[in-house]
Amino acid sequence: MNASPPSVLEPFRIKSVEPIRLVPPARRREALRAADHNVFRLRADDVFIDLLTDSGTGAMSAAQWGAMLQGDESYAGSRSFERFRDAVRDLTGFEHVIPTHQGRAAERILFQVAVGLGDVVPNNTHFDTTRANLEAFGATPRDLPAAEARRPALAHPFKGNMDLAALERLLAAEGERVPLVLVTVTNNSGGGQPVSLENLRGVRALCDRYRKPLFLDACRFAENAWLIREREPGQGERAPKAIAGEMFALADGCFVSAKKDGLANIGGFLALHDDAWAERASELLILAEGFPTYGGLAGYDLEAIATGLEEVVQEDYLRHRIDSIAAFAARIADAGVPIVEPPGGHAVYVDARALLPHVPPLAYPGIALVNALYEESGVRACEIGTAMFGLQPDGGERPAPLDLVRLAVPRRVYTQAHLDYAADAVAAVAARREELHGYRIVSASRRLRLFTARFAPLAAAEREACEGREGRGDAYAGEPARALEDCLV
Ligand SMILES: Cc1ncc(COP(=O)(O)O)c(C=O)c1O
């Protein structure tokens, strides 16, 4: 037998199990109807395999659960905080470590310290909470992704990169309005596309030239480090932790949601070098989150994250994580289903508009696919397209640049057999694509409407009217309503 096991073989055994149940097809249809055809409104017990998000949905290890029992819940000076602080320092090299209840709290505190009215903040692509927090302080988030990110089928190794020429233009023209530069690793675009070390060095050089601090939005830092190891020349022999260390060393600070590569179900932190900013951030922490030695977290959460940060950079964990996503993507693509290439670190994106060209964007092909997939198999995915982003500030609607369906993979939760099942379900739905039809929105809130919207399937007459019309999906291909990357939260 071969000495090394296949890399998609899970590098863990299962000590504790949670039963999942595939409810019968009639129940799935009824559950979807009762949820107004919006899978965000489903009861999780009616879901068999949940690929809605990779955030906070991972499984903790025996070591993490063991560490949690050691949690020190002292209000001040907790031993668990010291362990957490040392783990973050060891990984990132940043002196000041500020624990928060999740990533968005860390962003908010940083922006309150550093960003003012009228400022412009560049990023490869802002995550939606980052964007919203900047806007809340009167600043303008500016997305500057590399051109390759805009082409879903293009297999470029570092689609998460920042467009350095665009960054330089911004700094030269409006530098006095830029308080800091952000880079998101991995970039959420297309399911966790990595940023190369070369690109990060380029950003650093520009920040030095224009004297700007550089912060990483680093919630998927370990997946980024592994993809650098796999794809960047000269990196193949390095330990993921050393690569991650080099990424952090190029920055002045970072904010992190520990719900991803912290391998925890809740938590986050801000870490930075600057003494004055850290002092101000600690004051704000006390106002909004808690005392600096626990922030928004319990002592046991700090223990879980400290252990998670040690585990997430282990080679066998990362090899399995990335290879298992690649195998999942390959099984879907091999069935002839169009996906965003190459698969990144945490999800596979199906191009619903390309798969369902008879469903116009304003009839939400992504919703049609998500709902058909749930009915087919009990697998829950997430629409990332016109239902999520089509609503315009004036109340009108425009097609998003792409209509995608994201299959996000929780960490250490599902086996490859589960992912094979989900991939085969996507293929089965794709095989009867002509039977899928669009939806209309019955009611929705004006903000983040996908979370709460109520949908109804289009009636036959409505379908005929819209499917025959000029508004076919492919007719919108060249008409970006917002930047493509905004569709890839
Ligand atoms: C790139 C990125 N930044 C920030 C956040 C916000 O983190 P949290 O959900 O912990 O507030 C997320 C969450 O998904 C994210 O993906």
The ligand as an ORCA input file, in Angstrom:
! r2SCAN-3c Opt
* xyz 0 1
  C     -13.479     38.732      5.078
  C     -14.344     38.914      6.288
  N     -14.121     39.962      7.089
  C     -14.857     40.165      8.202
  C     -15.880     39.308      8.544
  C     -16.720     39.603      9.775
  O     -16.515     38.677     10.764
  P     -17.656     38.300     11.845
  O     -18.740     37.587     11.096
  O     -16.969     37.459     12.846
  O     -18.140     39.579     12.433
  C     -16.148     38.188      7.735
  C     -17.253     37.258      8.086
  O     -17.702     36.437      7.324
  C     -15.351     37.986      6.569
  O     -15.562     36.951      5.749
*
